[in-house]
Amino acid sequence: MKIRFATQSEIDNWNDLIIANPDGGNMAQSIELAEIKSLYGWRIKFIITDICAMTVHERYIPALGKIWYIPKGPGISKIKELNNIIGQLSEFAKKNGVFLIKIEPELIKNEKKLLALSKIGNPSKPIQANSSTVLIDTTKTSNKLMAGLPQKARYAINRARRDGVIIKQVESTDENFKIMLSLMGETMADKPALMREASYYKKFWKLYSDSGNGALFFAYQDDKPTAGAFVVVFGEKATYKDGGSVKQKTGYGTSHLLQWHIMEWLKKKKINTYDLCGVPPISDINNKNHPHYGIGLFKTSFNKTVTEYVGLYDIAINPLSYKLWKKIGEFIVYHYYAKILKKLFY
């Protein structure tokens, strides 16, 4: 198998190459996210193999070497494809001064896959929010989709309609971004450390909107925005990337109606799957003490089935450097970013 860095002409058409991957492509592998991450300390490497293209986010760690993080990738659909890639990818990384590769393929979790992955690397804490998530099949007709929703969601949607809640897709302007950030700030008021700086979100929303791969929606009651959602469309899949709502609820079912409107919008765009992007794992979905219990309660009101992926795995390219990273380096770096820089590392 051949493995190499992409040419400029390939990078110019990068999203098309990613969408052509066996997994159908993932927004976390997109050129837009690569551009954003390049503004926040990451160097981007575009790699081509016989099986898939992959976007690699690179950071240098003093005294240890480079980390290669492949968000939601490599874009394979079978363990066999991963096995065919991983050996040469590891050799290629070693030649480029890498001590650790972090992979995150979107493979649905089962014991067979976990066993195979245990022979490749070590499980690590997930980075992307949707290692466990709720998926909506948007290929169904609106009537079948509505009929398939749990009763709670159907009631909430109809109640919000009766109460006069209006949903609109709005332009991606600075004014609307400020409104969205305010809504997110209210939602995350008790978890401010989990929010990135405003400039990050604005750049993210602007890039995806300008490329035609992102859209912003607001729910209004009495002409006031009370909930918002930013959705990314990539290939045949959409992702509920960011959301927020006023803390003092003014209408029951507002967020449900907002999501229903998005689902109908996605159907018109011929999108097959809508990823609500993150709930607690199946083992904790009913655990009221889990920090994301409320999020899970809302998202599973649209679909009770939780989809779990295999998650994140570390592949040690330089075993000694990796041992030092896990023993002390990782803690120091994460602490520096969180406490000193007030930023997220990934």
GUSEVO-129275 format. One record per residue (C-alpha): x, y, z. Coordinates in steps of 0.5 Angstrom, whole numbers, padded with zeros to 4 digits, always signed. Example, Ala and Ser with C-alpha at 12.3 -4.5 7.8 and 13.67 -1.06 7.14 Angstrom:
<atoms>
+0025-0009+0016/+0027-0002+0014/
</atoms>
This chain:
<atoms>
+0000+0000+0000/+0002+0007-0002/+0002+0013+0003/+0004+0020+0002/+0003+0027+0003/-0003+0030-0001/-0001+0034-0007/-0004+0042-0007/-0009+0040-0013/-0011+0034-0008/-0012+0039-0002/-0016+0044-0007/-0021+0039-0007/-0020+0036+0000/-0027+0035+0002/-0029+0031-0004/-0023+0026-0003/-0026+0025+0005/-0033+0024+0003/-0030+0019-0002/-0027+0015+0004/-0030+0008+0006/-0034+0011+0012/-0037+0017+0007/-0033+0022+0010/-0034+0026+0017/-0034+0033+0018/-0028+0033+0023/-0024+0031+0017/-0026+0037+0013/-0022+0042+0010/-0026+0047+0014/-0024+0044+0021/-0017+0044+0019/-0017+0051+0017/-0020+0053+0024/-0015+0048+0028/-0009+0051+0024/-0011+0058+0027/-0010+0055+0034/-0003+0052+0035/-0004+0045+0030/+0000+0044+0024/-0005+0040+0019/-0002+0034+0015/-0006+0032+0009/-0005+0024+0008/-0007+0020+0002/-0007+0012+0002/-0010+0007-0003/-0016+0006+0002/-0017+0013+0004/-0015+0020+0005/-0014+0023+0012/-0013+0030+0015/-0008+0029+0021/-0008+0035+0026/+0000+0035+0029/+0003+0038+0035/+0010+0038+0038/+0011+0036+0045/+0018+0039+0047/+0023+0033+0049/+0018+0028+0046/+0016+0029+0039/+0010+0030+0035/+0003+0028+0036/-0001+0026+0030/-0009+0026+0032/-0014+0024+0027/-0021+0026+0029/-0026+0021+0027/-0021+0018+0023/-0018+0014+0019/-0025+0014+0015/-0025+0007+0014/-0031+0002+0015/-0028-0004+0017/-0023-0007+0022/-0020-0010+0016/-0019-0003+0012/-0016-0001+0019/-0011-0007+0019/-0009-0005+0012/-0007+0002+0014/-0004+0002+0021/+0003-0001+0020/+0005+0003+0014/+0002+0009+0017/+0006+0008+0024/+0012+0007+0020/+0011+0014+0016/+0009+0017+0022/+0016+0015+0025/+0020+0018+0019/+0016+0024+0021/+0018+0025+0028/+0012+0023+0031/+0012+0019+0038/+0004+0018+0038/-0002+0017+0034/-0009+0018+0036/-0014+0015+0032/-0022+0015+0032/-0025+0011+0027/-0033+0012+0027/-0034+0004+0028/-0040+0002+0031/-0037-0001+0038/-0038-0009+0039/-0033-0014+0042/-0030-0016+0036/-0028-0009+0034/-0025-0008+0041/-0021-0014+0041/-0018-0012+0034/-0017-0005+0037/-0013-0008+0043/-0008-0011+0039/-0007-0004+0035/-0007+0001+0041/-0009+0003+0048/-0016+0006+0049/-0016+0013+0051/-0021+0018+0053/-0025+0020+0048/-0024+0027+0045/-0030+0028+0040/-0037+0029+0044/-0040+0024+0040/-0037+0017+0042/-0044+0015+0044/-0049+0019+0041/-0056+0019+0038/-0058+0018+0030/-0064+0020+0027/-0066+0017+0020/-0068+0023+0016/-0069+0019+0009/-0076+0017+0012/-0082+0021+0010/-0084+0027+0015/-0090+0023+0017/-0086+0016+0018/-0081+0020+0022/-0086+0024+0026/-0090+0017+0028/-0083+0014+0030/-0081+0019+0035/-0083+0018+0042/-0089+0021+0045/-0086+0026+0049/-0082+0029+0043/-0089+0029+0039/-0092+0032+0044/-0087+0037+0045/-0087+0039+0038/-0094+0040+0038/-0094+0044+0044/-0089+0049+0042/-0093+0050+0035/-0099+0051+0039/-0096+0056+0043/-0093+0060+0037/-0086+0058+0037/-0083+0060+0030/-0077+0057+0027/-0072+0061+0022/-0066+0059+0019/-0062+0066+0020/-0056+0069+0016/-0049+0068+0019/-0048+0075+0021/-0044+0078+0027/-0050+0080+0030/-0053+0073+0030/-0047+0070+0032/-0047+0074+0038/-0054+0072+0040/-0052+0065+0039/-0046+0066+0044/-0051+0069+0049/-0056+0063+0048/-0050+0058+0049/-0047+0062+0055/-0054+0061+0059/-0054+0054+0057/-0047+0053+0059/-0047+0058+0065/-0045+0052+0070/-0040+0049+0066/-0036+0055+0063/-0029+0051+0062/-0032+0047+0057/-0034+0053+0052/-0028+0055+0048/-0027+0063+0046/-0032+0067+0042/-0027+0068+0036/-0027+0060+0035/-0034+0059+0035/-0035+0065+0030/-0029+0063+0026/-0032+0056+0026/-0039+0058+0024/-0037+0063+0019/-0032+0058+0015/-0038+0052+0015/-0043+0057+0013/-0039+0060+0007/-0037+0054+0004/-0045+0052+0004/-0044+0046+0009/-0047+0050+0015/-0053+0053+0018/-0055+0057+0024/-0063+0057+0026/-0066+0060+0032/-0073+0059+0035/-0077+0065+0037/-0082+0067+0042/-0086+0074+0042/-0080+0076+0037/-0075+0074+0042/-0069+0068+0040/-0070+0063+0046/-0066+0057+0043/-0061+0057+0037/-0057+0051+0033/-0052+0051+0029/-0052+0045+0024/-0046+0042+0019/-0048+0038+0013/-0042+0034+0010/-0043+0028+0005/-0050+0025+0007/-0049+0026+0014/-0051+0032+0018/-0049+0034+0025/-0052+0038+0031/-0045+0042+0032/-0047+0047+0037/-0054+0049+0041/-0056+0054+0047/-0063+0056+0050/-0065+0062+0055/-0064+0059+0062/-0071+0062+0064/-0076+0057+0059/-0081+0061+0056/-0085+0056+0052/-0085+0048+0053/-0082+0044+0047/-0078+0050+0044/-0072+0046+0043/-0076+0040+0040/-0079+0044+0035/-0073+0047+0033/-0070+0040+0032/-0076+0038+0028/-0075+0044+0023/-0068+0042+0022/-0070+0035+0021/-0075+0037+0016/-0069+0042+0013/-0064+0036+0012/-0070+0032+0009/-0070+0037+0003/-0063+0037+0002/-0063+0029+0001/-0059+0028+0008/-0059+0021+0010/-0057+0021+0018/-0057+0027+0023/-0052+0026+0029/-0055+0029+0035/-0048+0029+0037/-0047+0026+0044/-0050+0023+0050/-0048+0019+0056/-0045+0012+0054/-0051+0007+0054/-0048+0004+0061/-0050+0011+0064/-0056+0014+0060/-0060+0013+0066/-0055+0015+0071/-0058+0022+0074/-0051+0024+0077/-0048+0024+0070/-0046+0031+0068/-0049+0030+0061/-0055+0026+0064/-0060+0032+0062/-0057+0032+0055/-0058+0025+0054/-0065+0026+0056/-0067+0031+0051/-0063+0027+0045/-0066+0020+0047/-0073+0024+0047/-0072+0023+0039/-0069+0016+0039/-0069+0012+0045/-0063+0008+0041/-0056+0010+0043/-0050+0009+0038/-0044+0007+0041/-0037+0008+0037/-0031+0005+0039/-0028+0011+0041/-0021+0014+0041/-0014+0009+0041/-0007+0011+0042/-0002+0008+0038/+0005+0009+0041/+0010+0010+0036/+0016+0011+0040/+0014+0007+0047/+0019+0011+0051/+0016+0018+0049/+0009+0015+0050/+0011+0012+0057/+0013+0019+0059/+0007+0022+0056/+0002+0018+0060/+0006+0018+0066/+0007+0026+0067/+0007+0030+0060/+0000+0029+0059/-0002+0032+0065/+0003+0038+0065/+0001+0040+0058/-0007+0039+0059/-0006+0043+0066/-0002+0049+0062/-0007+0049+0057/-0013+0049+0062/-0010+0053+0068/-0005+0058+0064/-0008+0059+0057/-0015+0058+0059/-0016+0054+0053/-0018+0047+0051/-0012+0043+0048/-0015+0039+0043/
</atoms>
